[in-house]
Amino acid sequence: MSLSGKVAIVTGSGRGLGLAYARELARQGAAVVVNDVDAAVAAEAVRLIEADGGKAAAVVAPVGSTEVAKQLVQAAVASFGRLDILVTNAGILRDKSLLKMTDEDFDAVINVHLRGTFTCVREAFAYFKENGIAGRIITIGSPTGQRGNFGQTNYAAAKAGIVGMVRTWALEMKKSGVTANAVIPVAATAMTKTVPYFQKAVEADERGEAMPSFFRHDLGFGTADDVSGLVAFLASDEAAGISGQAIGAGGDRLQLWSHPEPVSTEYRDGGWRYEDLTENFGGIFGDKLQSVGEEFLPLPEGLQPEAAPAGVR
């Protein structure tokens, strides 16, 4: 198996995407430290991995603080003797439009997603460097962090920040042989279950059937298992030359996201004054301004969501 003898931590791995990542890493031979805030959920994740023939231990704690980051690394070493892979998947949502979003809503999401990624990666990298291990850092981004999404100021900021940190870490970790990448998943989750657009895809998945090709191929939307293969690959020795990348996975689709690059450049001797911009900006850049948010394809007739029965919301 490609990850035989390796040890991984997957934060937020009690259920959903995190559990899929943990199980796939274990199937590929890695021993896994799972993490969740719910002890029963974490225990069930360990049971599932062990039932698959893998090895697992659990740490029940909310990521964000340095203390929990240290606890996770210590648990990997105490349980399995080393650490080779960190997947920072833990996250929460507090979706509200800007004027309704409180300080607490903003801080809670930033603390788990952004600060939790930072503290866990810092602790893992310190261990890798001290022990001469060419480790693997795999963070989890989102299309929202790449494109924006209504009602997700906090989440967009955190996910965009994670990709920014990955680019920086790829530079800082190169000499140590450690890689850092961001995975951008597009999959059925507790959040997408509430979106009518995805109703037919989610219902097919819950029935144990393949999602319609429109979702899997045209939208690149699939199951958590469709993303887990990429996570395991980036954790392997075969991915030693891949770092600083944002890579999307969903359904039948794999995407390499570009880093931000200028789309058009203009020069003016003496610089650009207010009057110059007022006169020229539209003519220079008007047809090159970038779109924001994700734009979904129109749903085919047979995949339209069904209206809820009268009296049901």
ROKOL-350966 format. One record per residue (C-alpha): chain; x, z, y; residue number from 1; residue in three letters. Coordinates in steps of 0.2 Angstrom, whole numbers, plus 5000, padded with zeros to 4 digits. Example, Ala and Ser with C-alpha at 12.3 -4.5 7.8 and 13.67 -1.06 7.14 Angstrom:
2
kette = A&x = 5062&z = 5039&y = 4978&nr = 1&rest = Ala;
kette = A&x = 5068&z = 5036&y = 4995&nr = 2&rest = Ser;
! end
This chain:
313
kette = A&x = 5000&z = 5000&y = 5000&nr = 1&rest = Met;
kette = A&x = 5006&z = 4996&y = 5017&nr = 2&rest = Ser;
kette = A&x = 5005&z = 5013&y = 5024&nr = 3&rest = Leu;
kette = A&x = 5011&z = 5023&y = 5009&nr = 4&rest = Ser;
kette = A&x = 5020&z = 5038&y = 5014&nr = 5&rest = Gly;
kette = A&x = 5014&z = 5038&y = 5032&nr = 6&rest = Lys;
kette = A&x = 5005&z = 5051&y = 5041&nr = 7&rest = Val;
kette = A&x = 4992&z = 5048&y = 5054&nr = 8&rest = Ala;
kette = A&x = 4981&z = 5058&y = 5067&nr = 9&rest = Ile;
kette = A&x = 4965&z = 5050&y = 5072&nr = 10&rest = Val;
kette = A&x = 4956&z = 5060&y = 5086&nr = 11&rest = Thr;
kette = A&x = 4937&z = 5059&y = 5087&nr = 12&rest = Gly;
kette = A&x = 4936&z = 5054&y = 5068&nr = 13&rest = Ser;
kette = A&x = 4922&z = 5063&y = 5062&nr = 14&rest = Gly;
kette = A&x = 4910&z = 5049&y = 5063&nr = 15&rest = Arg;
kette = A&x = 4907&z = 5031&y = 5069&nr = 16&rest = Gly;
kette = A&x = 4922&z = 5021&y = 5074&nr = 17&rest = Leu;
kette = A&x = 4935&z = 5035&y = 5072&nr = 18&rest = Gly;
kette = A&x = 4929&z = 5038&y = 5054&nr = 19&rest = Leu;
kette = A&x = 4931&z = 5020&y = 5050&nr = 20&rest = Ala;
kette = A&x = 4949&z = 5020&y = 5057&nr = 21&rest = Tyr;
kette = A&x = 4953&z = 5036&y = 5047&nr = 22&rest = Ala;
kette = A&x = 4946&z = 5029&y = 5031&nr = 23&rest = Arg;
kette = A&x = 4955&z = 5013&y = 5033&nr = 24&rest = Glu;
kette = A&x = 4972&z = 5021&y = 5036&nr = 25&rest = Leu;
kette = A&x = 4969&z = 5032&y = 5021&nr = 26&rest = Ala;
kette = A&x = 4965&z = 5016&y = 5010&nr = 27&rest = Arg;
kette = A&x = 4981&z = 5009&y = 5016&nr = 28&rest = Gln;
kette = A&x = 4990&z = 5024&y = 5010&nr = 29&rest = Gly;
kette = A&x = 4992&z = 5035&y = 5025&nr = 30&rest = Ala;
kette = A&x = 4988&z = 5054&y = 5024&nr = 31&rest = Ala;
kette = A&x = 4976&z = 5057&y = 5039&nr = 32&rest = Val;
kette = A&x = 4972&z = 5072&y = 5050&nr = 33&rest = Val;
kette = A&x = 4954&z = 5070&y = 5056&nr = 34&rest = Val;
kette = A&x = 4948&z = 5078&y = 5072&nr = 35&rest = Asn;
kette = A&x = 4931&z = 5082&y = 5078&nr = 36&rest = Asp;
kette = A&x = 4922&z = 5096&y = 5088&nr = 37&rest = Val;
kette = A&x = 4910&z = 5099&y = 5074&nr = 38&rest = Asp;
kette = A&x = 4917&z = 5108&y = 5059&nr = 39&rest = Ala;
kette = A&x = 4904&z = 5102&y = 5047&nr = 40&rest = Ala;
kette = A&x = 4906&z = 5084&y = 5052&nr = 41&rest = Val;
kette = A&x = 4925&z = 5085&y = 5051&nr = 42&rest = Ala;
kette = A&x = 4924&z = 5093&y = 5033&nr = 43&rest = Ala;
kette = A&x = 4912&z = 5078&y = 5028&nr = 44&rest = Glu;
kette = A&x = 4925&z = 5066&y = 5035&nr = 45&rest = Ala;
kette = A&x = 4939&z = 5074&y = 5024&nr = 46&rest = Val;
kette = A&x = 4927&z = 5074&y = 5009&nr = 47&rest = Arg;
kette = A&x = 4924&z = 5055&y = 5011&nr = 48&rest = Leu;
kette = A&x = 4942&z = 5051&y = 5013&nr = 49&rest = Ile;
kette = A&x = 4947&z = 5061&y = 4998&nr = 50&rest = Glu;
kette = A&x = 4932&z = 5054&y = 4988&nr = 51&rest = Ala;
kette = A&x = 4940&z = 5037&y = 4992&nr = 52&rest = Asp;
kette = A&x = 4957&z = 5043&y = 4984&nr = 53&rest = Gly;
kette = A&x = 4965&z = 5047&y = 5000&nr = 54&rest = Gly;
kette = A&x = 4973&z = 5063&y = 5008&nr = 55&rest = Lys;
kette = A&x = 4966&z = 5071&y = 5023&nr = 56&rest = Ala;
kette = A&x = 4965&z = 5088&y = 5033&nr = 57&rest = Ala;
kette = A&x = 4955&z = 5092&y = 5048&nr = 58&rest = Ala;
kette = A&x = 4958&z = 5100&y = 5065&nr = 59&rest = Val;
kette = A&x = 4942&z = 5106&y = 5074&nr = 60&rest = Val;
kette = A&x = 4945&z = 5105&y = 5092&nr = 61&rest = Ala;
kette = A&x = 4941&z = 5095&y = 5108&nr = 62&rest = Pro;
kette = A&x = 4955&z = 5084&y = 5114&nr = 63&rest = Val;
kette = A&x = 4960&z = 5085&y = 5132&nr = 64&rest = Gly;
kette = A&x = 4972&z = 5100&y = 5133&nr = 65&rest = Ser;
kette = A&x = 4990&z = 5100&y = 5129&nr = 66&rest = Thr;
kette = A&x = 4987&z = 5115&y = 5117&nr = 67&rest = Glu;
kette = A&x = 4975&z = 5104&y = 5106&nr = 68&rest = Val;
kette = A&x = 4988&z = 5090&y = 5107&nr = 69&rest = Ala;
kette = A&x = 5001&z = 5102&y = 5100&nr = 70&rest = Lys;
kette = A&x = 4989&z = 5108&y = 5087&nr = 71&rest = Gln;
kette = A&x = 4986&z = 5091&y = 5080&nr = 72&rest = Leu;
kette = A&x = 5004&z = 5086&y = 5079&nr = 73&rest = Val;
kette = A&x = 5008&z = 5103&y = 5071&nr = 74&rest = Gln;
kette = A&x = 4994&z = 5101&y = 5058&nr = 75&rest = Ala;
kette = A&x = 5000&z = 5084&y = 5053&nr = 76&rest = Ala;
kette = A&x = 5018&z = 5091&y = 5050&nr = 77&rest = Val;
kette = A&x = 5011&z = 5107&y = 5042&nr = 78&rest = Ala;
kette = A&x = 4999&z = 5098&y = 5030&nr = 79&rest = Ser;
kette = A&x = 5009&z = 5082&y = 5026&nr = 80&rest = Phe;
kette = A&x = 5027&z = 5085&y = 5032&nr = 81&rest = Gly;
kette = A&x = 5028&z = 5072&y = 5046&nr = 82&rest = Arg;
kette = A&x = 5019&z = 5061&y = 5059&nr = 83&rest = Leu;
kette = A&x = 5020&z = 5042&y = 5060&nr = 84&rest = Asp;
kette = A&x = 5004&z = 5036&y = 5068&nr = 85&rest = Ile;
kette = A&x = 4992&z = 5042&y = 5082&nr = 86&rest = Leu;
kette = A&x = 4975&z = 5034&y = 5085&nr = 87&rest = Val;
kette = A&x = 4967&z = 5041&y = 5101&nr = 88&rest = Thr;
kette = A&x = 4949&z = 5038&y = 5098&nr = 89&rest = Asn;
kette = A&x = 4940&z = 5054&y = 5104&nr = 90&rest = Ala;
kette = A&x = 4928&z = 5051&y = 5118&nr = 91&rest = Gly;
kette = A&x = 4911&z = 5056&y = 5126&nr = 92&rest = Ile;
kette = A&x = 4899&z = 5047&y = 5138&nr = 93&rest = Leu;
kette = A&x = 4890&z = 5054&y = 5153&nr = 94&rest = Arg;
kette = A&x = 4882&z = 5037&y = 5160&nr = 95&rest = Asp;
kette = A&x = 4874&z = 5038&y = 5177&nr = 96&rest = Lys;
kette = A&x = 4875&z = 5026&y = 5192&nr = 97&rest = Ser;
kette = A&x = 4887&z = 5031&y = 5206&nr = 98&rest = Leu;
kette = A&x = 4875&z = 5041&y = 5217&nr = 99&rest = Leu;
kette = A&x = 4868&z = 5051&y = 5202&nr = 100&rest = Lys;
kette = A&x = 4885&z = 5055&y = 5194&nr = 101&rest = Met;
kette = A&x = 4891&z = 5072&y = 5197&nr = 102&rest = Thr;
kette = A&x = 4909&z = 5079&y = 5198&nr = 103&rest = Asp;
kette = A&x = 4906&z = 5087&y = 5181&nr = 104&rest = Glu;
kette = A&x = 4900&z = 5070&y = 5173&nr = 105&rest = Asp;
kette = A&x = 4916&z = 5062&y = 5180&nr = 106&rest = Phe;
kette = A&x = 4928&z = 5075&y = 5175&nr = 107&rest = Asp;
kette = A&x = 4921&z = 5078&y = 5157&nr = 108&rest = Ala;
kette = A&x = 4924&z = 5059&y = 5153&nr = 109&rest = Val;
kette = A&x = 4941&z = 5058&y = 5161&nr = 110&rest = Ile;
kette = A&x = 4946&z = 5074&y = 5153&nr = 111&rest = Asn;
kette = A&x = 4942&z = 5068&y = 5135&nr = 112&rest = Val;
kette = A&x = 4946&z = 5049&y = 5136&nr = 113&rest = His;
kette = A&x = 4960&z = 5048&y = 5149&nr = 114&rest = Leu;
kette = A&x = 4968&z = 5065&y = 5149&nr = 115&rest = Arg;
kette = A&x = 4966&z = 5067&y = 5130&nr = 116&rest = Gly;
kette = A&x = 4975&z = 5051&y = 5127&nr = 117&rest = Thr;
kette = A&x = 4989&z = 5056&y = 5139&nr = 118&rest = Phe;
kette = A&x = 4992&z = 5073&y = 5131&nr = 119&rest = Thr;
kette = A&x = 4991&z = 5068&y = 5113&nr = 120&rest = Cys;
kette = A&x = 5002&z = 5053&y = 5116&nr = 121&rest = Val;
kette = A&x = 5015&z = 5063&y = 5125&nr = 122&rest = Arg;
kette = A&x = 5015&z = 5076&y = 5111&nr = 123&rest = Glu;
kette = A&x = 5017&z = 5063&y = 5097&nr = 124&rest = Ala;
kette = A&x = 5030&z = 5053&y = 5107&nr = 125&rest = Phe;
kette = A&x = 5040&z = 5069&y = 5109&nr = 126&rest = Ala;
kette = A&x = 5039&z = 5072&y = 5090&nr = 127&rest = Tyr;
kette = A&x = 5044&z = 5053&y = 5086&nr = 128&rest = Phe;
kette = A&x = 5059&z = 5054&y = 5098&nr = 129&rest = Lys;
kette = A&x = 5065&z = 5071&y = 5092&nr = 130&rest = Glu;
kette = A&x = 5064&z = 5065&y = 5074&nr = 131&rest = Asn;
kette = A&x = 5070&z = 5047&y = 5076&nr = 132&rest = Gly;
kette = A&x = 5053&z = 5040&y = 5070&nr = 133&rest = Ile;
kette = A&x = 5048&z = 5022&y = 5075&nr = 134&rest = Ala;
kette = A&x = 5030&z = 5028&y = 5077&nr = 135&rest = Gly;
kette = A&x = 5014&z = 5019&y = 5081&nr = 136&rest = Arg;
kette = A&x = 5003&z = 5023&y = 5096&nr = 137&rest = Ile;
kette = A&x = 4986&z = 5015&y = 5095&nr = 138&rest = Ile;
kette = A&x = 4974&z = 5019&y = 5109&nr = 139&rest = Thr;
kette = A&x = 4956&z = 5014&y = 5111&nr = 140&rest = Ile;
kette = A&x = 4950&z = 5004&y = 5126&nr = 141&rest = Gly;
kette = A&x = 4933&z = 4996&y = 5129&nr = 142&rest = Ser;
kette = A&x = 4926&z = 4980&y = 5137&nr = 143&rest = Pro;
kette = A&x = 4919&z = 4991&y = 5151&nr = 144&rest = Thr;
kette = A&x = 4937&z = 4995&y = 5155&nr = 145&rest = Gly;
kette = A&x = 4942&z = 4977&y = 5156&nr = 146&rest = Gln;
kette = A&x = 4926&z = 4970&y = 5165&nr = 147&rest = Arg;
kette = A&x = 4916&z = 4985&y = 5172&nr = 148&rest = Gly;
kette = A&x = 4898&z = 4990&y = 5167&nr = 149&rest = Asn;
kette = A&x = 4884&z = 4997&y = 5177&nr = 150&rest = Phe;
kette = A&x = 4882&z = 5016&y = 5176&nr = 151&rest = Gly;
kette = A&x = 4899&z = 5019&y = 5169&nr = 152&rest = Gln;
kette = A&x = 4911&z = 5023&y = 5183&nr = 153&rest = Thr;
kette = A&x = 4919&z = 5037&y = 5174&nr = 154&rest = Asn;
kette = A&x = 4920&z = 5028&y = 5157&nr = 155&rest = Tyr;
kette = A&x = 4927&z = 5012&y = 5166&nr = 156&rest = Ala;
kette = A&x = 4940&z = 5022&y = 5175&nr = 157&rest = Ala;
kette = A&x = 4946&z = 5030&y = 5159&nr = 158&rest = Ala;
kette = A&x = 4947&z = 5015&y = 5148&nr = 159&rest = Lys;
kette = A&x = 4955&z = 5005&y = 5162&nr = 160&rest = Ala;
kette = A&x = 4967&z = 5019&y = 5164&nr = 161&rest = Gly;
kette = A&x = 4971&z = 5019&y = 5146&nr = 162&rest = Ile;
kette = A&x = 4976&z = 5001&y = 5146&nr = 163&rest = Val;
kette = A&x = 4987&z = 5004&y = 5161&nr = 164&rest = Gly;
kette = A&x = 4996&z = 5019&y = 5152&nr = 165&rest = Met;
kette = A&x = 4999&z = 5008&y = 5137&nr = 166&rest = Val;
kette = A&x = 5008&z = 4995&y = 5147&nr = 167&rest = Arg;
kette = A&x = 5019&z = 5008&y = 5154&nr = 168&rest = Thr;
kette = A&x = 5022&z = 5017&y = 5138&nr = 169&rest = Trp;
kette = A&x = 5027&z = 5001&y = 5130&nr = 170&rest = Ala;
kette = A&x = 5042&z = 5000&y = 5142&nr = 171&rest = Leu;
kette = A&x = 5046&z = 5018&y = 5141&nr = 172&rest = Glu;
kette = A&x = 5045&z = 5019&y = 5122&nr = 173&rest = Met;
kette = A&x = 5054&z = 5002&y = 5118&nr = 174&rest = Lys;
kette = A&x = 5072&z = 5010&y = 5116&nr = 175&rest = Lys;
kette = A&x = 5065&z = 5022&y = 5103&nr = 176&rest = Ser;
kette = A&x = 5056&z = 5009&y = 5093&nr = 177&rest = Gly;
kette = A&x = 5039&z = 5016&y = 5096&nr = 178&rest = Val;
kette = A&x = 5025&z = 5004&y = 5099&nr = 179&rest = Thr;
kette = A&x = 5010&z = 5007&y = 5110&nr = 180&rest = Ala;
kette = A&x = 4994&z = 4996&y = 5110&nr = 181&rest = Asn;
kette = A&x = 4976&z = 4997&y = 5115&nr = 182&rest = Ala;
kette = A&x = 4962&z = 4991&y = 5104&nr = 183&rest = Val;
kette = A&x = 4946&z = 4985&y = 5112&nr = 184&rest = Ile;
kette = A&x = 4932&z = 4987&y = 5099&nr = 185&rest = Pro;
kette = A&x = 4915&z = 4978&y = 5100&nr = 186&rest = Val;
kette = A&x = 4904&z = 4986&y = 5087&nr = 187&rest = Ala;
kette = A&x = 4888&z = 4995&y = 5082&nr = 188&rest = Ala;
kette = A&x = 4889&z = 5013&y = 5088&nr = 189&rest = Thr;
kette = A&x = 4877&z = 5026&y = 5093&nr = 190&rest = Ala;
kette = A&x = 4877&z = 5019&y = 5111&nr = 191&rest = Met;
kette = A&x = 4874&z = 5001&y = 5106&nr = 192&rest = Thr;
kette = A&x = 4859&z = 5007&y = 5095&nr = 193&rest = Lys;
kette = A&x = 4850&z = 5011&y = 5111&nr = 194&rest = Thr;
kette = A&x = 4852&z = 4993&y = 5118&nr = 195&rest = Val;
kette = A&x = 4837&z = 4981&y = 5114&nr = 196&rest = Pro;
kette = A&x = 4849&z = 4966&y = 5115&nr = 197&rest = Tyr;
kette = A&x = 4857&z = 4972&y = 5099&nr = 198&rest = Phe;
kette = A&x = 4842&z = 4978&y = 5090&nr = 199&rest = Gln;
kette = A&x = 4842&z = 4964&y = 5076&nr = 200&rest = Lys;
kette = A&x = 4860&z = 4967&y = 5073&nr = 201&rest = Ala;
kette = A&x = 4859&z = 4986&y = 5072&nr = 202&rest = Val;
kette = A&x = 4844&z = 4984&y = 5060&nr = 203&rest = Glu;
kette = A&x = 4852&z = 4972&y = 5049&nr = 204&rest = Ala;
kette = A&x = 4867&z = 4984&y = 5048&nr = 205&rest = Asp;
kette = A&x = 4856&z = 4999&y = 5044&nr = 206&rest = Glu;
kette = A&x = 4848&z = 4990&y = 5030&nr = 207&rest = Arg;
kette = A&x = 4865&z = 4986&y = 5023&nr = 208&rest = Gly;
kette = A&x = 4864&z = 4968&y = 5027&nr = 209&rest = Glu;
kette = A&x = 4876&z = 4956&y = 5036&nr = 210&rest = Ala;
kette = A&x = 4873&z = 4955&y = 5054&nr = 211&rest = Met;
kette = A&x = 4866&z = 4937&y = 5060&nr = 212&rest = Pro;
kette = A&x = 4880&z = 4925&y = 5063&nr = 213&rest = Ser;
kette = A&x = 4875&z = 4924&y = 5082&nr = 214&rest = Phe;
kette = A&x = 4881&z = 4942&y = 5084&nr = 215&rest = Phe;
kette = A&x = 4896&z = 4942&y = 5073&nr = 216&rest = Arg;
kette = A&x = 4903&z = 4925&y = 5078&nr = 217&rest = His;
kette = A&x = 4896&z = 4920&y = 5095&nr = 218&rest = Asp;
kette = A&x = 4897&z = 4938&y = 5103&nr = 219&rest = Leu;
kette = A&x = 4910&z = 4945&y = 5092&nr = 220&rest = Gly;
kette = A&x = 4899&z = 4960&y = 5088&nr = 221&rest = Phe;
kette = A&x = 4900&z = 4969&y = 5071&nr = 222&rest = Gly;
kette = A&x = 4903&z = 4985&y = 5062&nr = 223&rest = Thr;
kette = A&x = 4915&z = 4999&y = 5064&nr = 224&rest = Ala;
kette = A&x = 4924&z = 4992&y = 5048&nr = 225&rest = Asp;
kette = A&x = 4927&z = 4975&y = 5057&nr = 226&rest = Asp;
kette = A&x = 4939&z = 4984&y = 5069&nr = 227&rest = Val;
kette = A&x = 4947&z = 4996&y = 5057&nr = 228&rest = Ser;
kette = A&x = 4958&z = 4982&y = 5049&nr = 229&rest = Gly;
kette = A&x = 4966&z = 4979&y = 5066&nr = 230&rest = Leu;
kette = A&x = 4970&z = 4998&y = 5069&nr = 231&rest = Val;
kette = A&x = 4978&z = 4999&y = 5052&nr = 232&rest = Ala;
kette = A&x = 4988&z = 4983&y = 5055&nr = 233&rest = Phe;
kette = A&x = 4995&z = 4990&y = 5072&nr = 234&rest = Leu;
kette = A&x = 5000&z = 5006&y = 5062&nr = 235&rest = Ala;
kette = A&x = 5010&z = 4996&y = 5050&nr = 236&rest = Ser;
kette = A&x = 5029&z = 4991&y = 5049&nr = 237&rest = Asp;
kette = A&x = 5023&z = 4973&y = 5051&nr = 238&rest = Glu;
kette = A&x = 5017&z = 4976&y = 5069&nr = 239&rest = Ala;
kette = A&x = 5034&z = 4983&y = 5074&nr = 240&rest = Ala;
kette = A&x = 5036&z = 4969&y = 5087&nr = 241&rest = Gly;
kette = A&x = 5019&z = 4971&y = 5095&nr = 242&rest = Ile;
kette = A&x = 5018&z = 4983&y = 5110&nr = 243&rest = Ser;
kette = A&x = 5010&z = 4984&y = 5127&nr = 244&rest = Gly;
kette = A&x = 4995&z = 4974&y = 5121&nr = 245&rest = Gln;
kette = A&x = 4976&z = 4975&y = 5123&nr = 246&rest = Ala;
kette = A&x = 4968&z = 4967&y = 5108&nr = 247&rest = Ile;
kette = A&x = 4950&z = 4965&y = 5105&nr = 248&rest = Gly;
kette = A&x = 4941&z = 4965&y = 5088&nr = 249&rest = Ala;
kette = A&x = 4923&z = 4964&y = 5084&nr = 250&rest = Gly;
kette = A&x = 4913&z = 4955&y = 5070&nr = 251&rest = Gly;
kette = A&x = 4922&z = 4939&y = 5066&nr = 252&rest = Asp;
kette = A&x = 4932&z = 4938&y = 5082&nr = 253&rest = Arg;
kette = A&x = 4949&z = 4944&y = 5087&nr = 254&rest = Leu;
kette = A&x = 4955&z = 4942&y = 5105&nr = 255&rest = Gln;
kette = A&x = 4971&z = 4945&y = 5114&nr = 256&rest = Leu;
kette = A&x = 4967&z = 4951&y = 5132&nr = 257&rest = Trp;
kette = A&x = 4978&z = 4945&y = 5146&nr = 258&rest = Ser;
kette = A&x = 4986&z = 4957&y = 5158&nr = 259&rest = His;
kette = A&x = 4980&z = 4955&y = 5176&nr = 260&rest = Pro;
kette = A&x = 4988&z = 4940&y = 5184&nr = 261&rest = Glu;
kette = A&x = 4985&z = 4931&y = 5201&nr = 262&rest = Pro;
kette = A&x = 4973&z = 4917&y = 5199&nr = 263&rest = Val;
kette = A&x = 4978&z = 4909&y = 5216&nr = 264&rest = Ser;
kette = A&x = 4992&z = 4911&y = 5228&nr = 265&rest = Thr;
kette = A&x = 4993&z = 4905&y = 5246&nr = 266&rest = Glu;
kette = A&x = 5006&z = 4908&y = 5260&nr = 267&rest = Tyr;
kette = A&x = 5006&z = 4908&y = 5279&nr = 268&rest = Arg;
kette = A&x = 5021&z = 4909&y = 5290&nr = 269&rest = Asp;
kette = A&x = 5020&z = 4925&y = 5299&nr = 270&rest = Gly;
kette = A&x = 5008&z = 4933&y = 5287&nr = 271&rest = Gly;
kette = A&x = 4989&z = 4934&y = 5287&nr = 272&rest = Trp;
kette = A&x = 4980&z = 4941&y = 5302&nr = 273&rest = Arg;
kette = A&x = 4962&z = 4946&y = 5303&nr = 274&rest = Tyr;
kette = A&x = 4958&z = 4930&y = 5312&nr = 275&rest = Glu;
kette = A&x = 4967&z = 4919&y = 5299&nr = 276&rest = Asp;
kette = A&x = 4957&z = 4927&y = 5285&nr = 277&rest = Leu;
kette = A&x = 4940&z = 4925&y = 5294&nr = 278&rest = Thr;
kette = A&x = 4944&z = 4907&y = 5296&nr = 279&rest = Glu;
kette = A&x = 4952&z = 4902&y = 5280&nr = 280&rest = Asn;
kette = A&x = 4948&z = 4915&y = 5266&nr = 281&rest = Phe;
kette = A&x = 4932&z = 4906&y = 5260&nr = 282&rest = Gly;
kette = A&x = 4940&z = 4889&y = 5259&nr = 283&rest = Gly;
kette = A&x = 4955&z = 4896&y = 5250&nr = 284&rest = Ile;
kette = A&x = 4947&z = 4908&y = 5238&nr = 285&rest = Phe;
kette = A&x = 4929&z = 4906&y = 5238&nr = 286&rest = Gly;
kette = A&x = 4927&z = 4896&y = 5222&nr = 287&rest = Asp;
kette = A&x = 4940&z = 4907&y = 5213&nr = 288&rest = Lys;
kette = A&x = 4933&z = 4924&y = 5215&nr = 289&rest = Leu;
kette = A&x = 4932&z = 4934&y = 5199&nr = 290&rest = Gln;
kette = A&x = 4916&z = 4939&y = 5190&nr = 291&rest = Ser;
kette = A&x = 4912&z = 4957&y = 5185&nr = 292&rest = Val;
kette = A&x = 4903&z = 4965&y = 5170&nr = 293&rest = Gly;
kette = A&x = 4900&z = 4956&y = 5154&nr = 294&rest = Glu;
kette = A&x = 4888&z = 4942&y = 5153&nr = 295&rest = Glu;
kette = A&x = 4879&z = 4940&y = 5136&nr = 296&rest = Phe;
kette = A&x = 4873&z = 4924&y = 5129&nr = 297&rest = Leu;
kette = A&x = 4854&z = 4921&y = 5128&nr = 298&rest = Pro;
kette = A&x = 4847&z = 4928&y = 5112&nr = 299&rest = Leu;
kette = A&x = 4840&z = 4915&y = 5100&nr = 300&rest = Pro;
kette = A&x = 4822&z = 4915&y = 5098&nr = 301&rest = Glu;
kette = A&x = 4822&z = 4924&y = 5081&nr = 302&rest = Gly;
kette = A&x = 4834&z = 4937&y = 5087&nr = 303&rest = Leu;
kette = A&x = 4823&z = 4944&y = 5101&nr = 304&rest = Gln;
kette = A&x = 4820&z = 4962&y = 5101&nr = 305&rest = Pro;
kette = A&x = 4803&z = 4968&y = 5096&nr = 306&rest = Glu;
kette = A&x = 4792&z = 4977&y = 5108&nr = 307&rest = Ala;
kette = A&x = 4789&z = 4995&y = 5105&nr = 308&rest = Ala;
kette = A&x = 4771&z = 5000&y = 5099&nr = 309&rest = Pro;
kette = A&x = 4759&z = 5005&y = 5113&nr = 310&rest = Ala;
kette = A&x = 4762&z = 5023&y = 5117&nr = 311&rest = Gly;
kette = A&x = 4780&z = 5023&y = 5110&nr = 312&rest = Val;
kette = A&x = 4795&z = 5024&y = 5122&nr = 313&rest = Arg;
! end
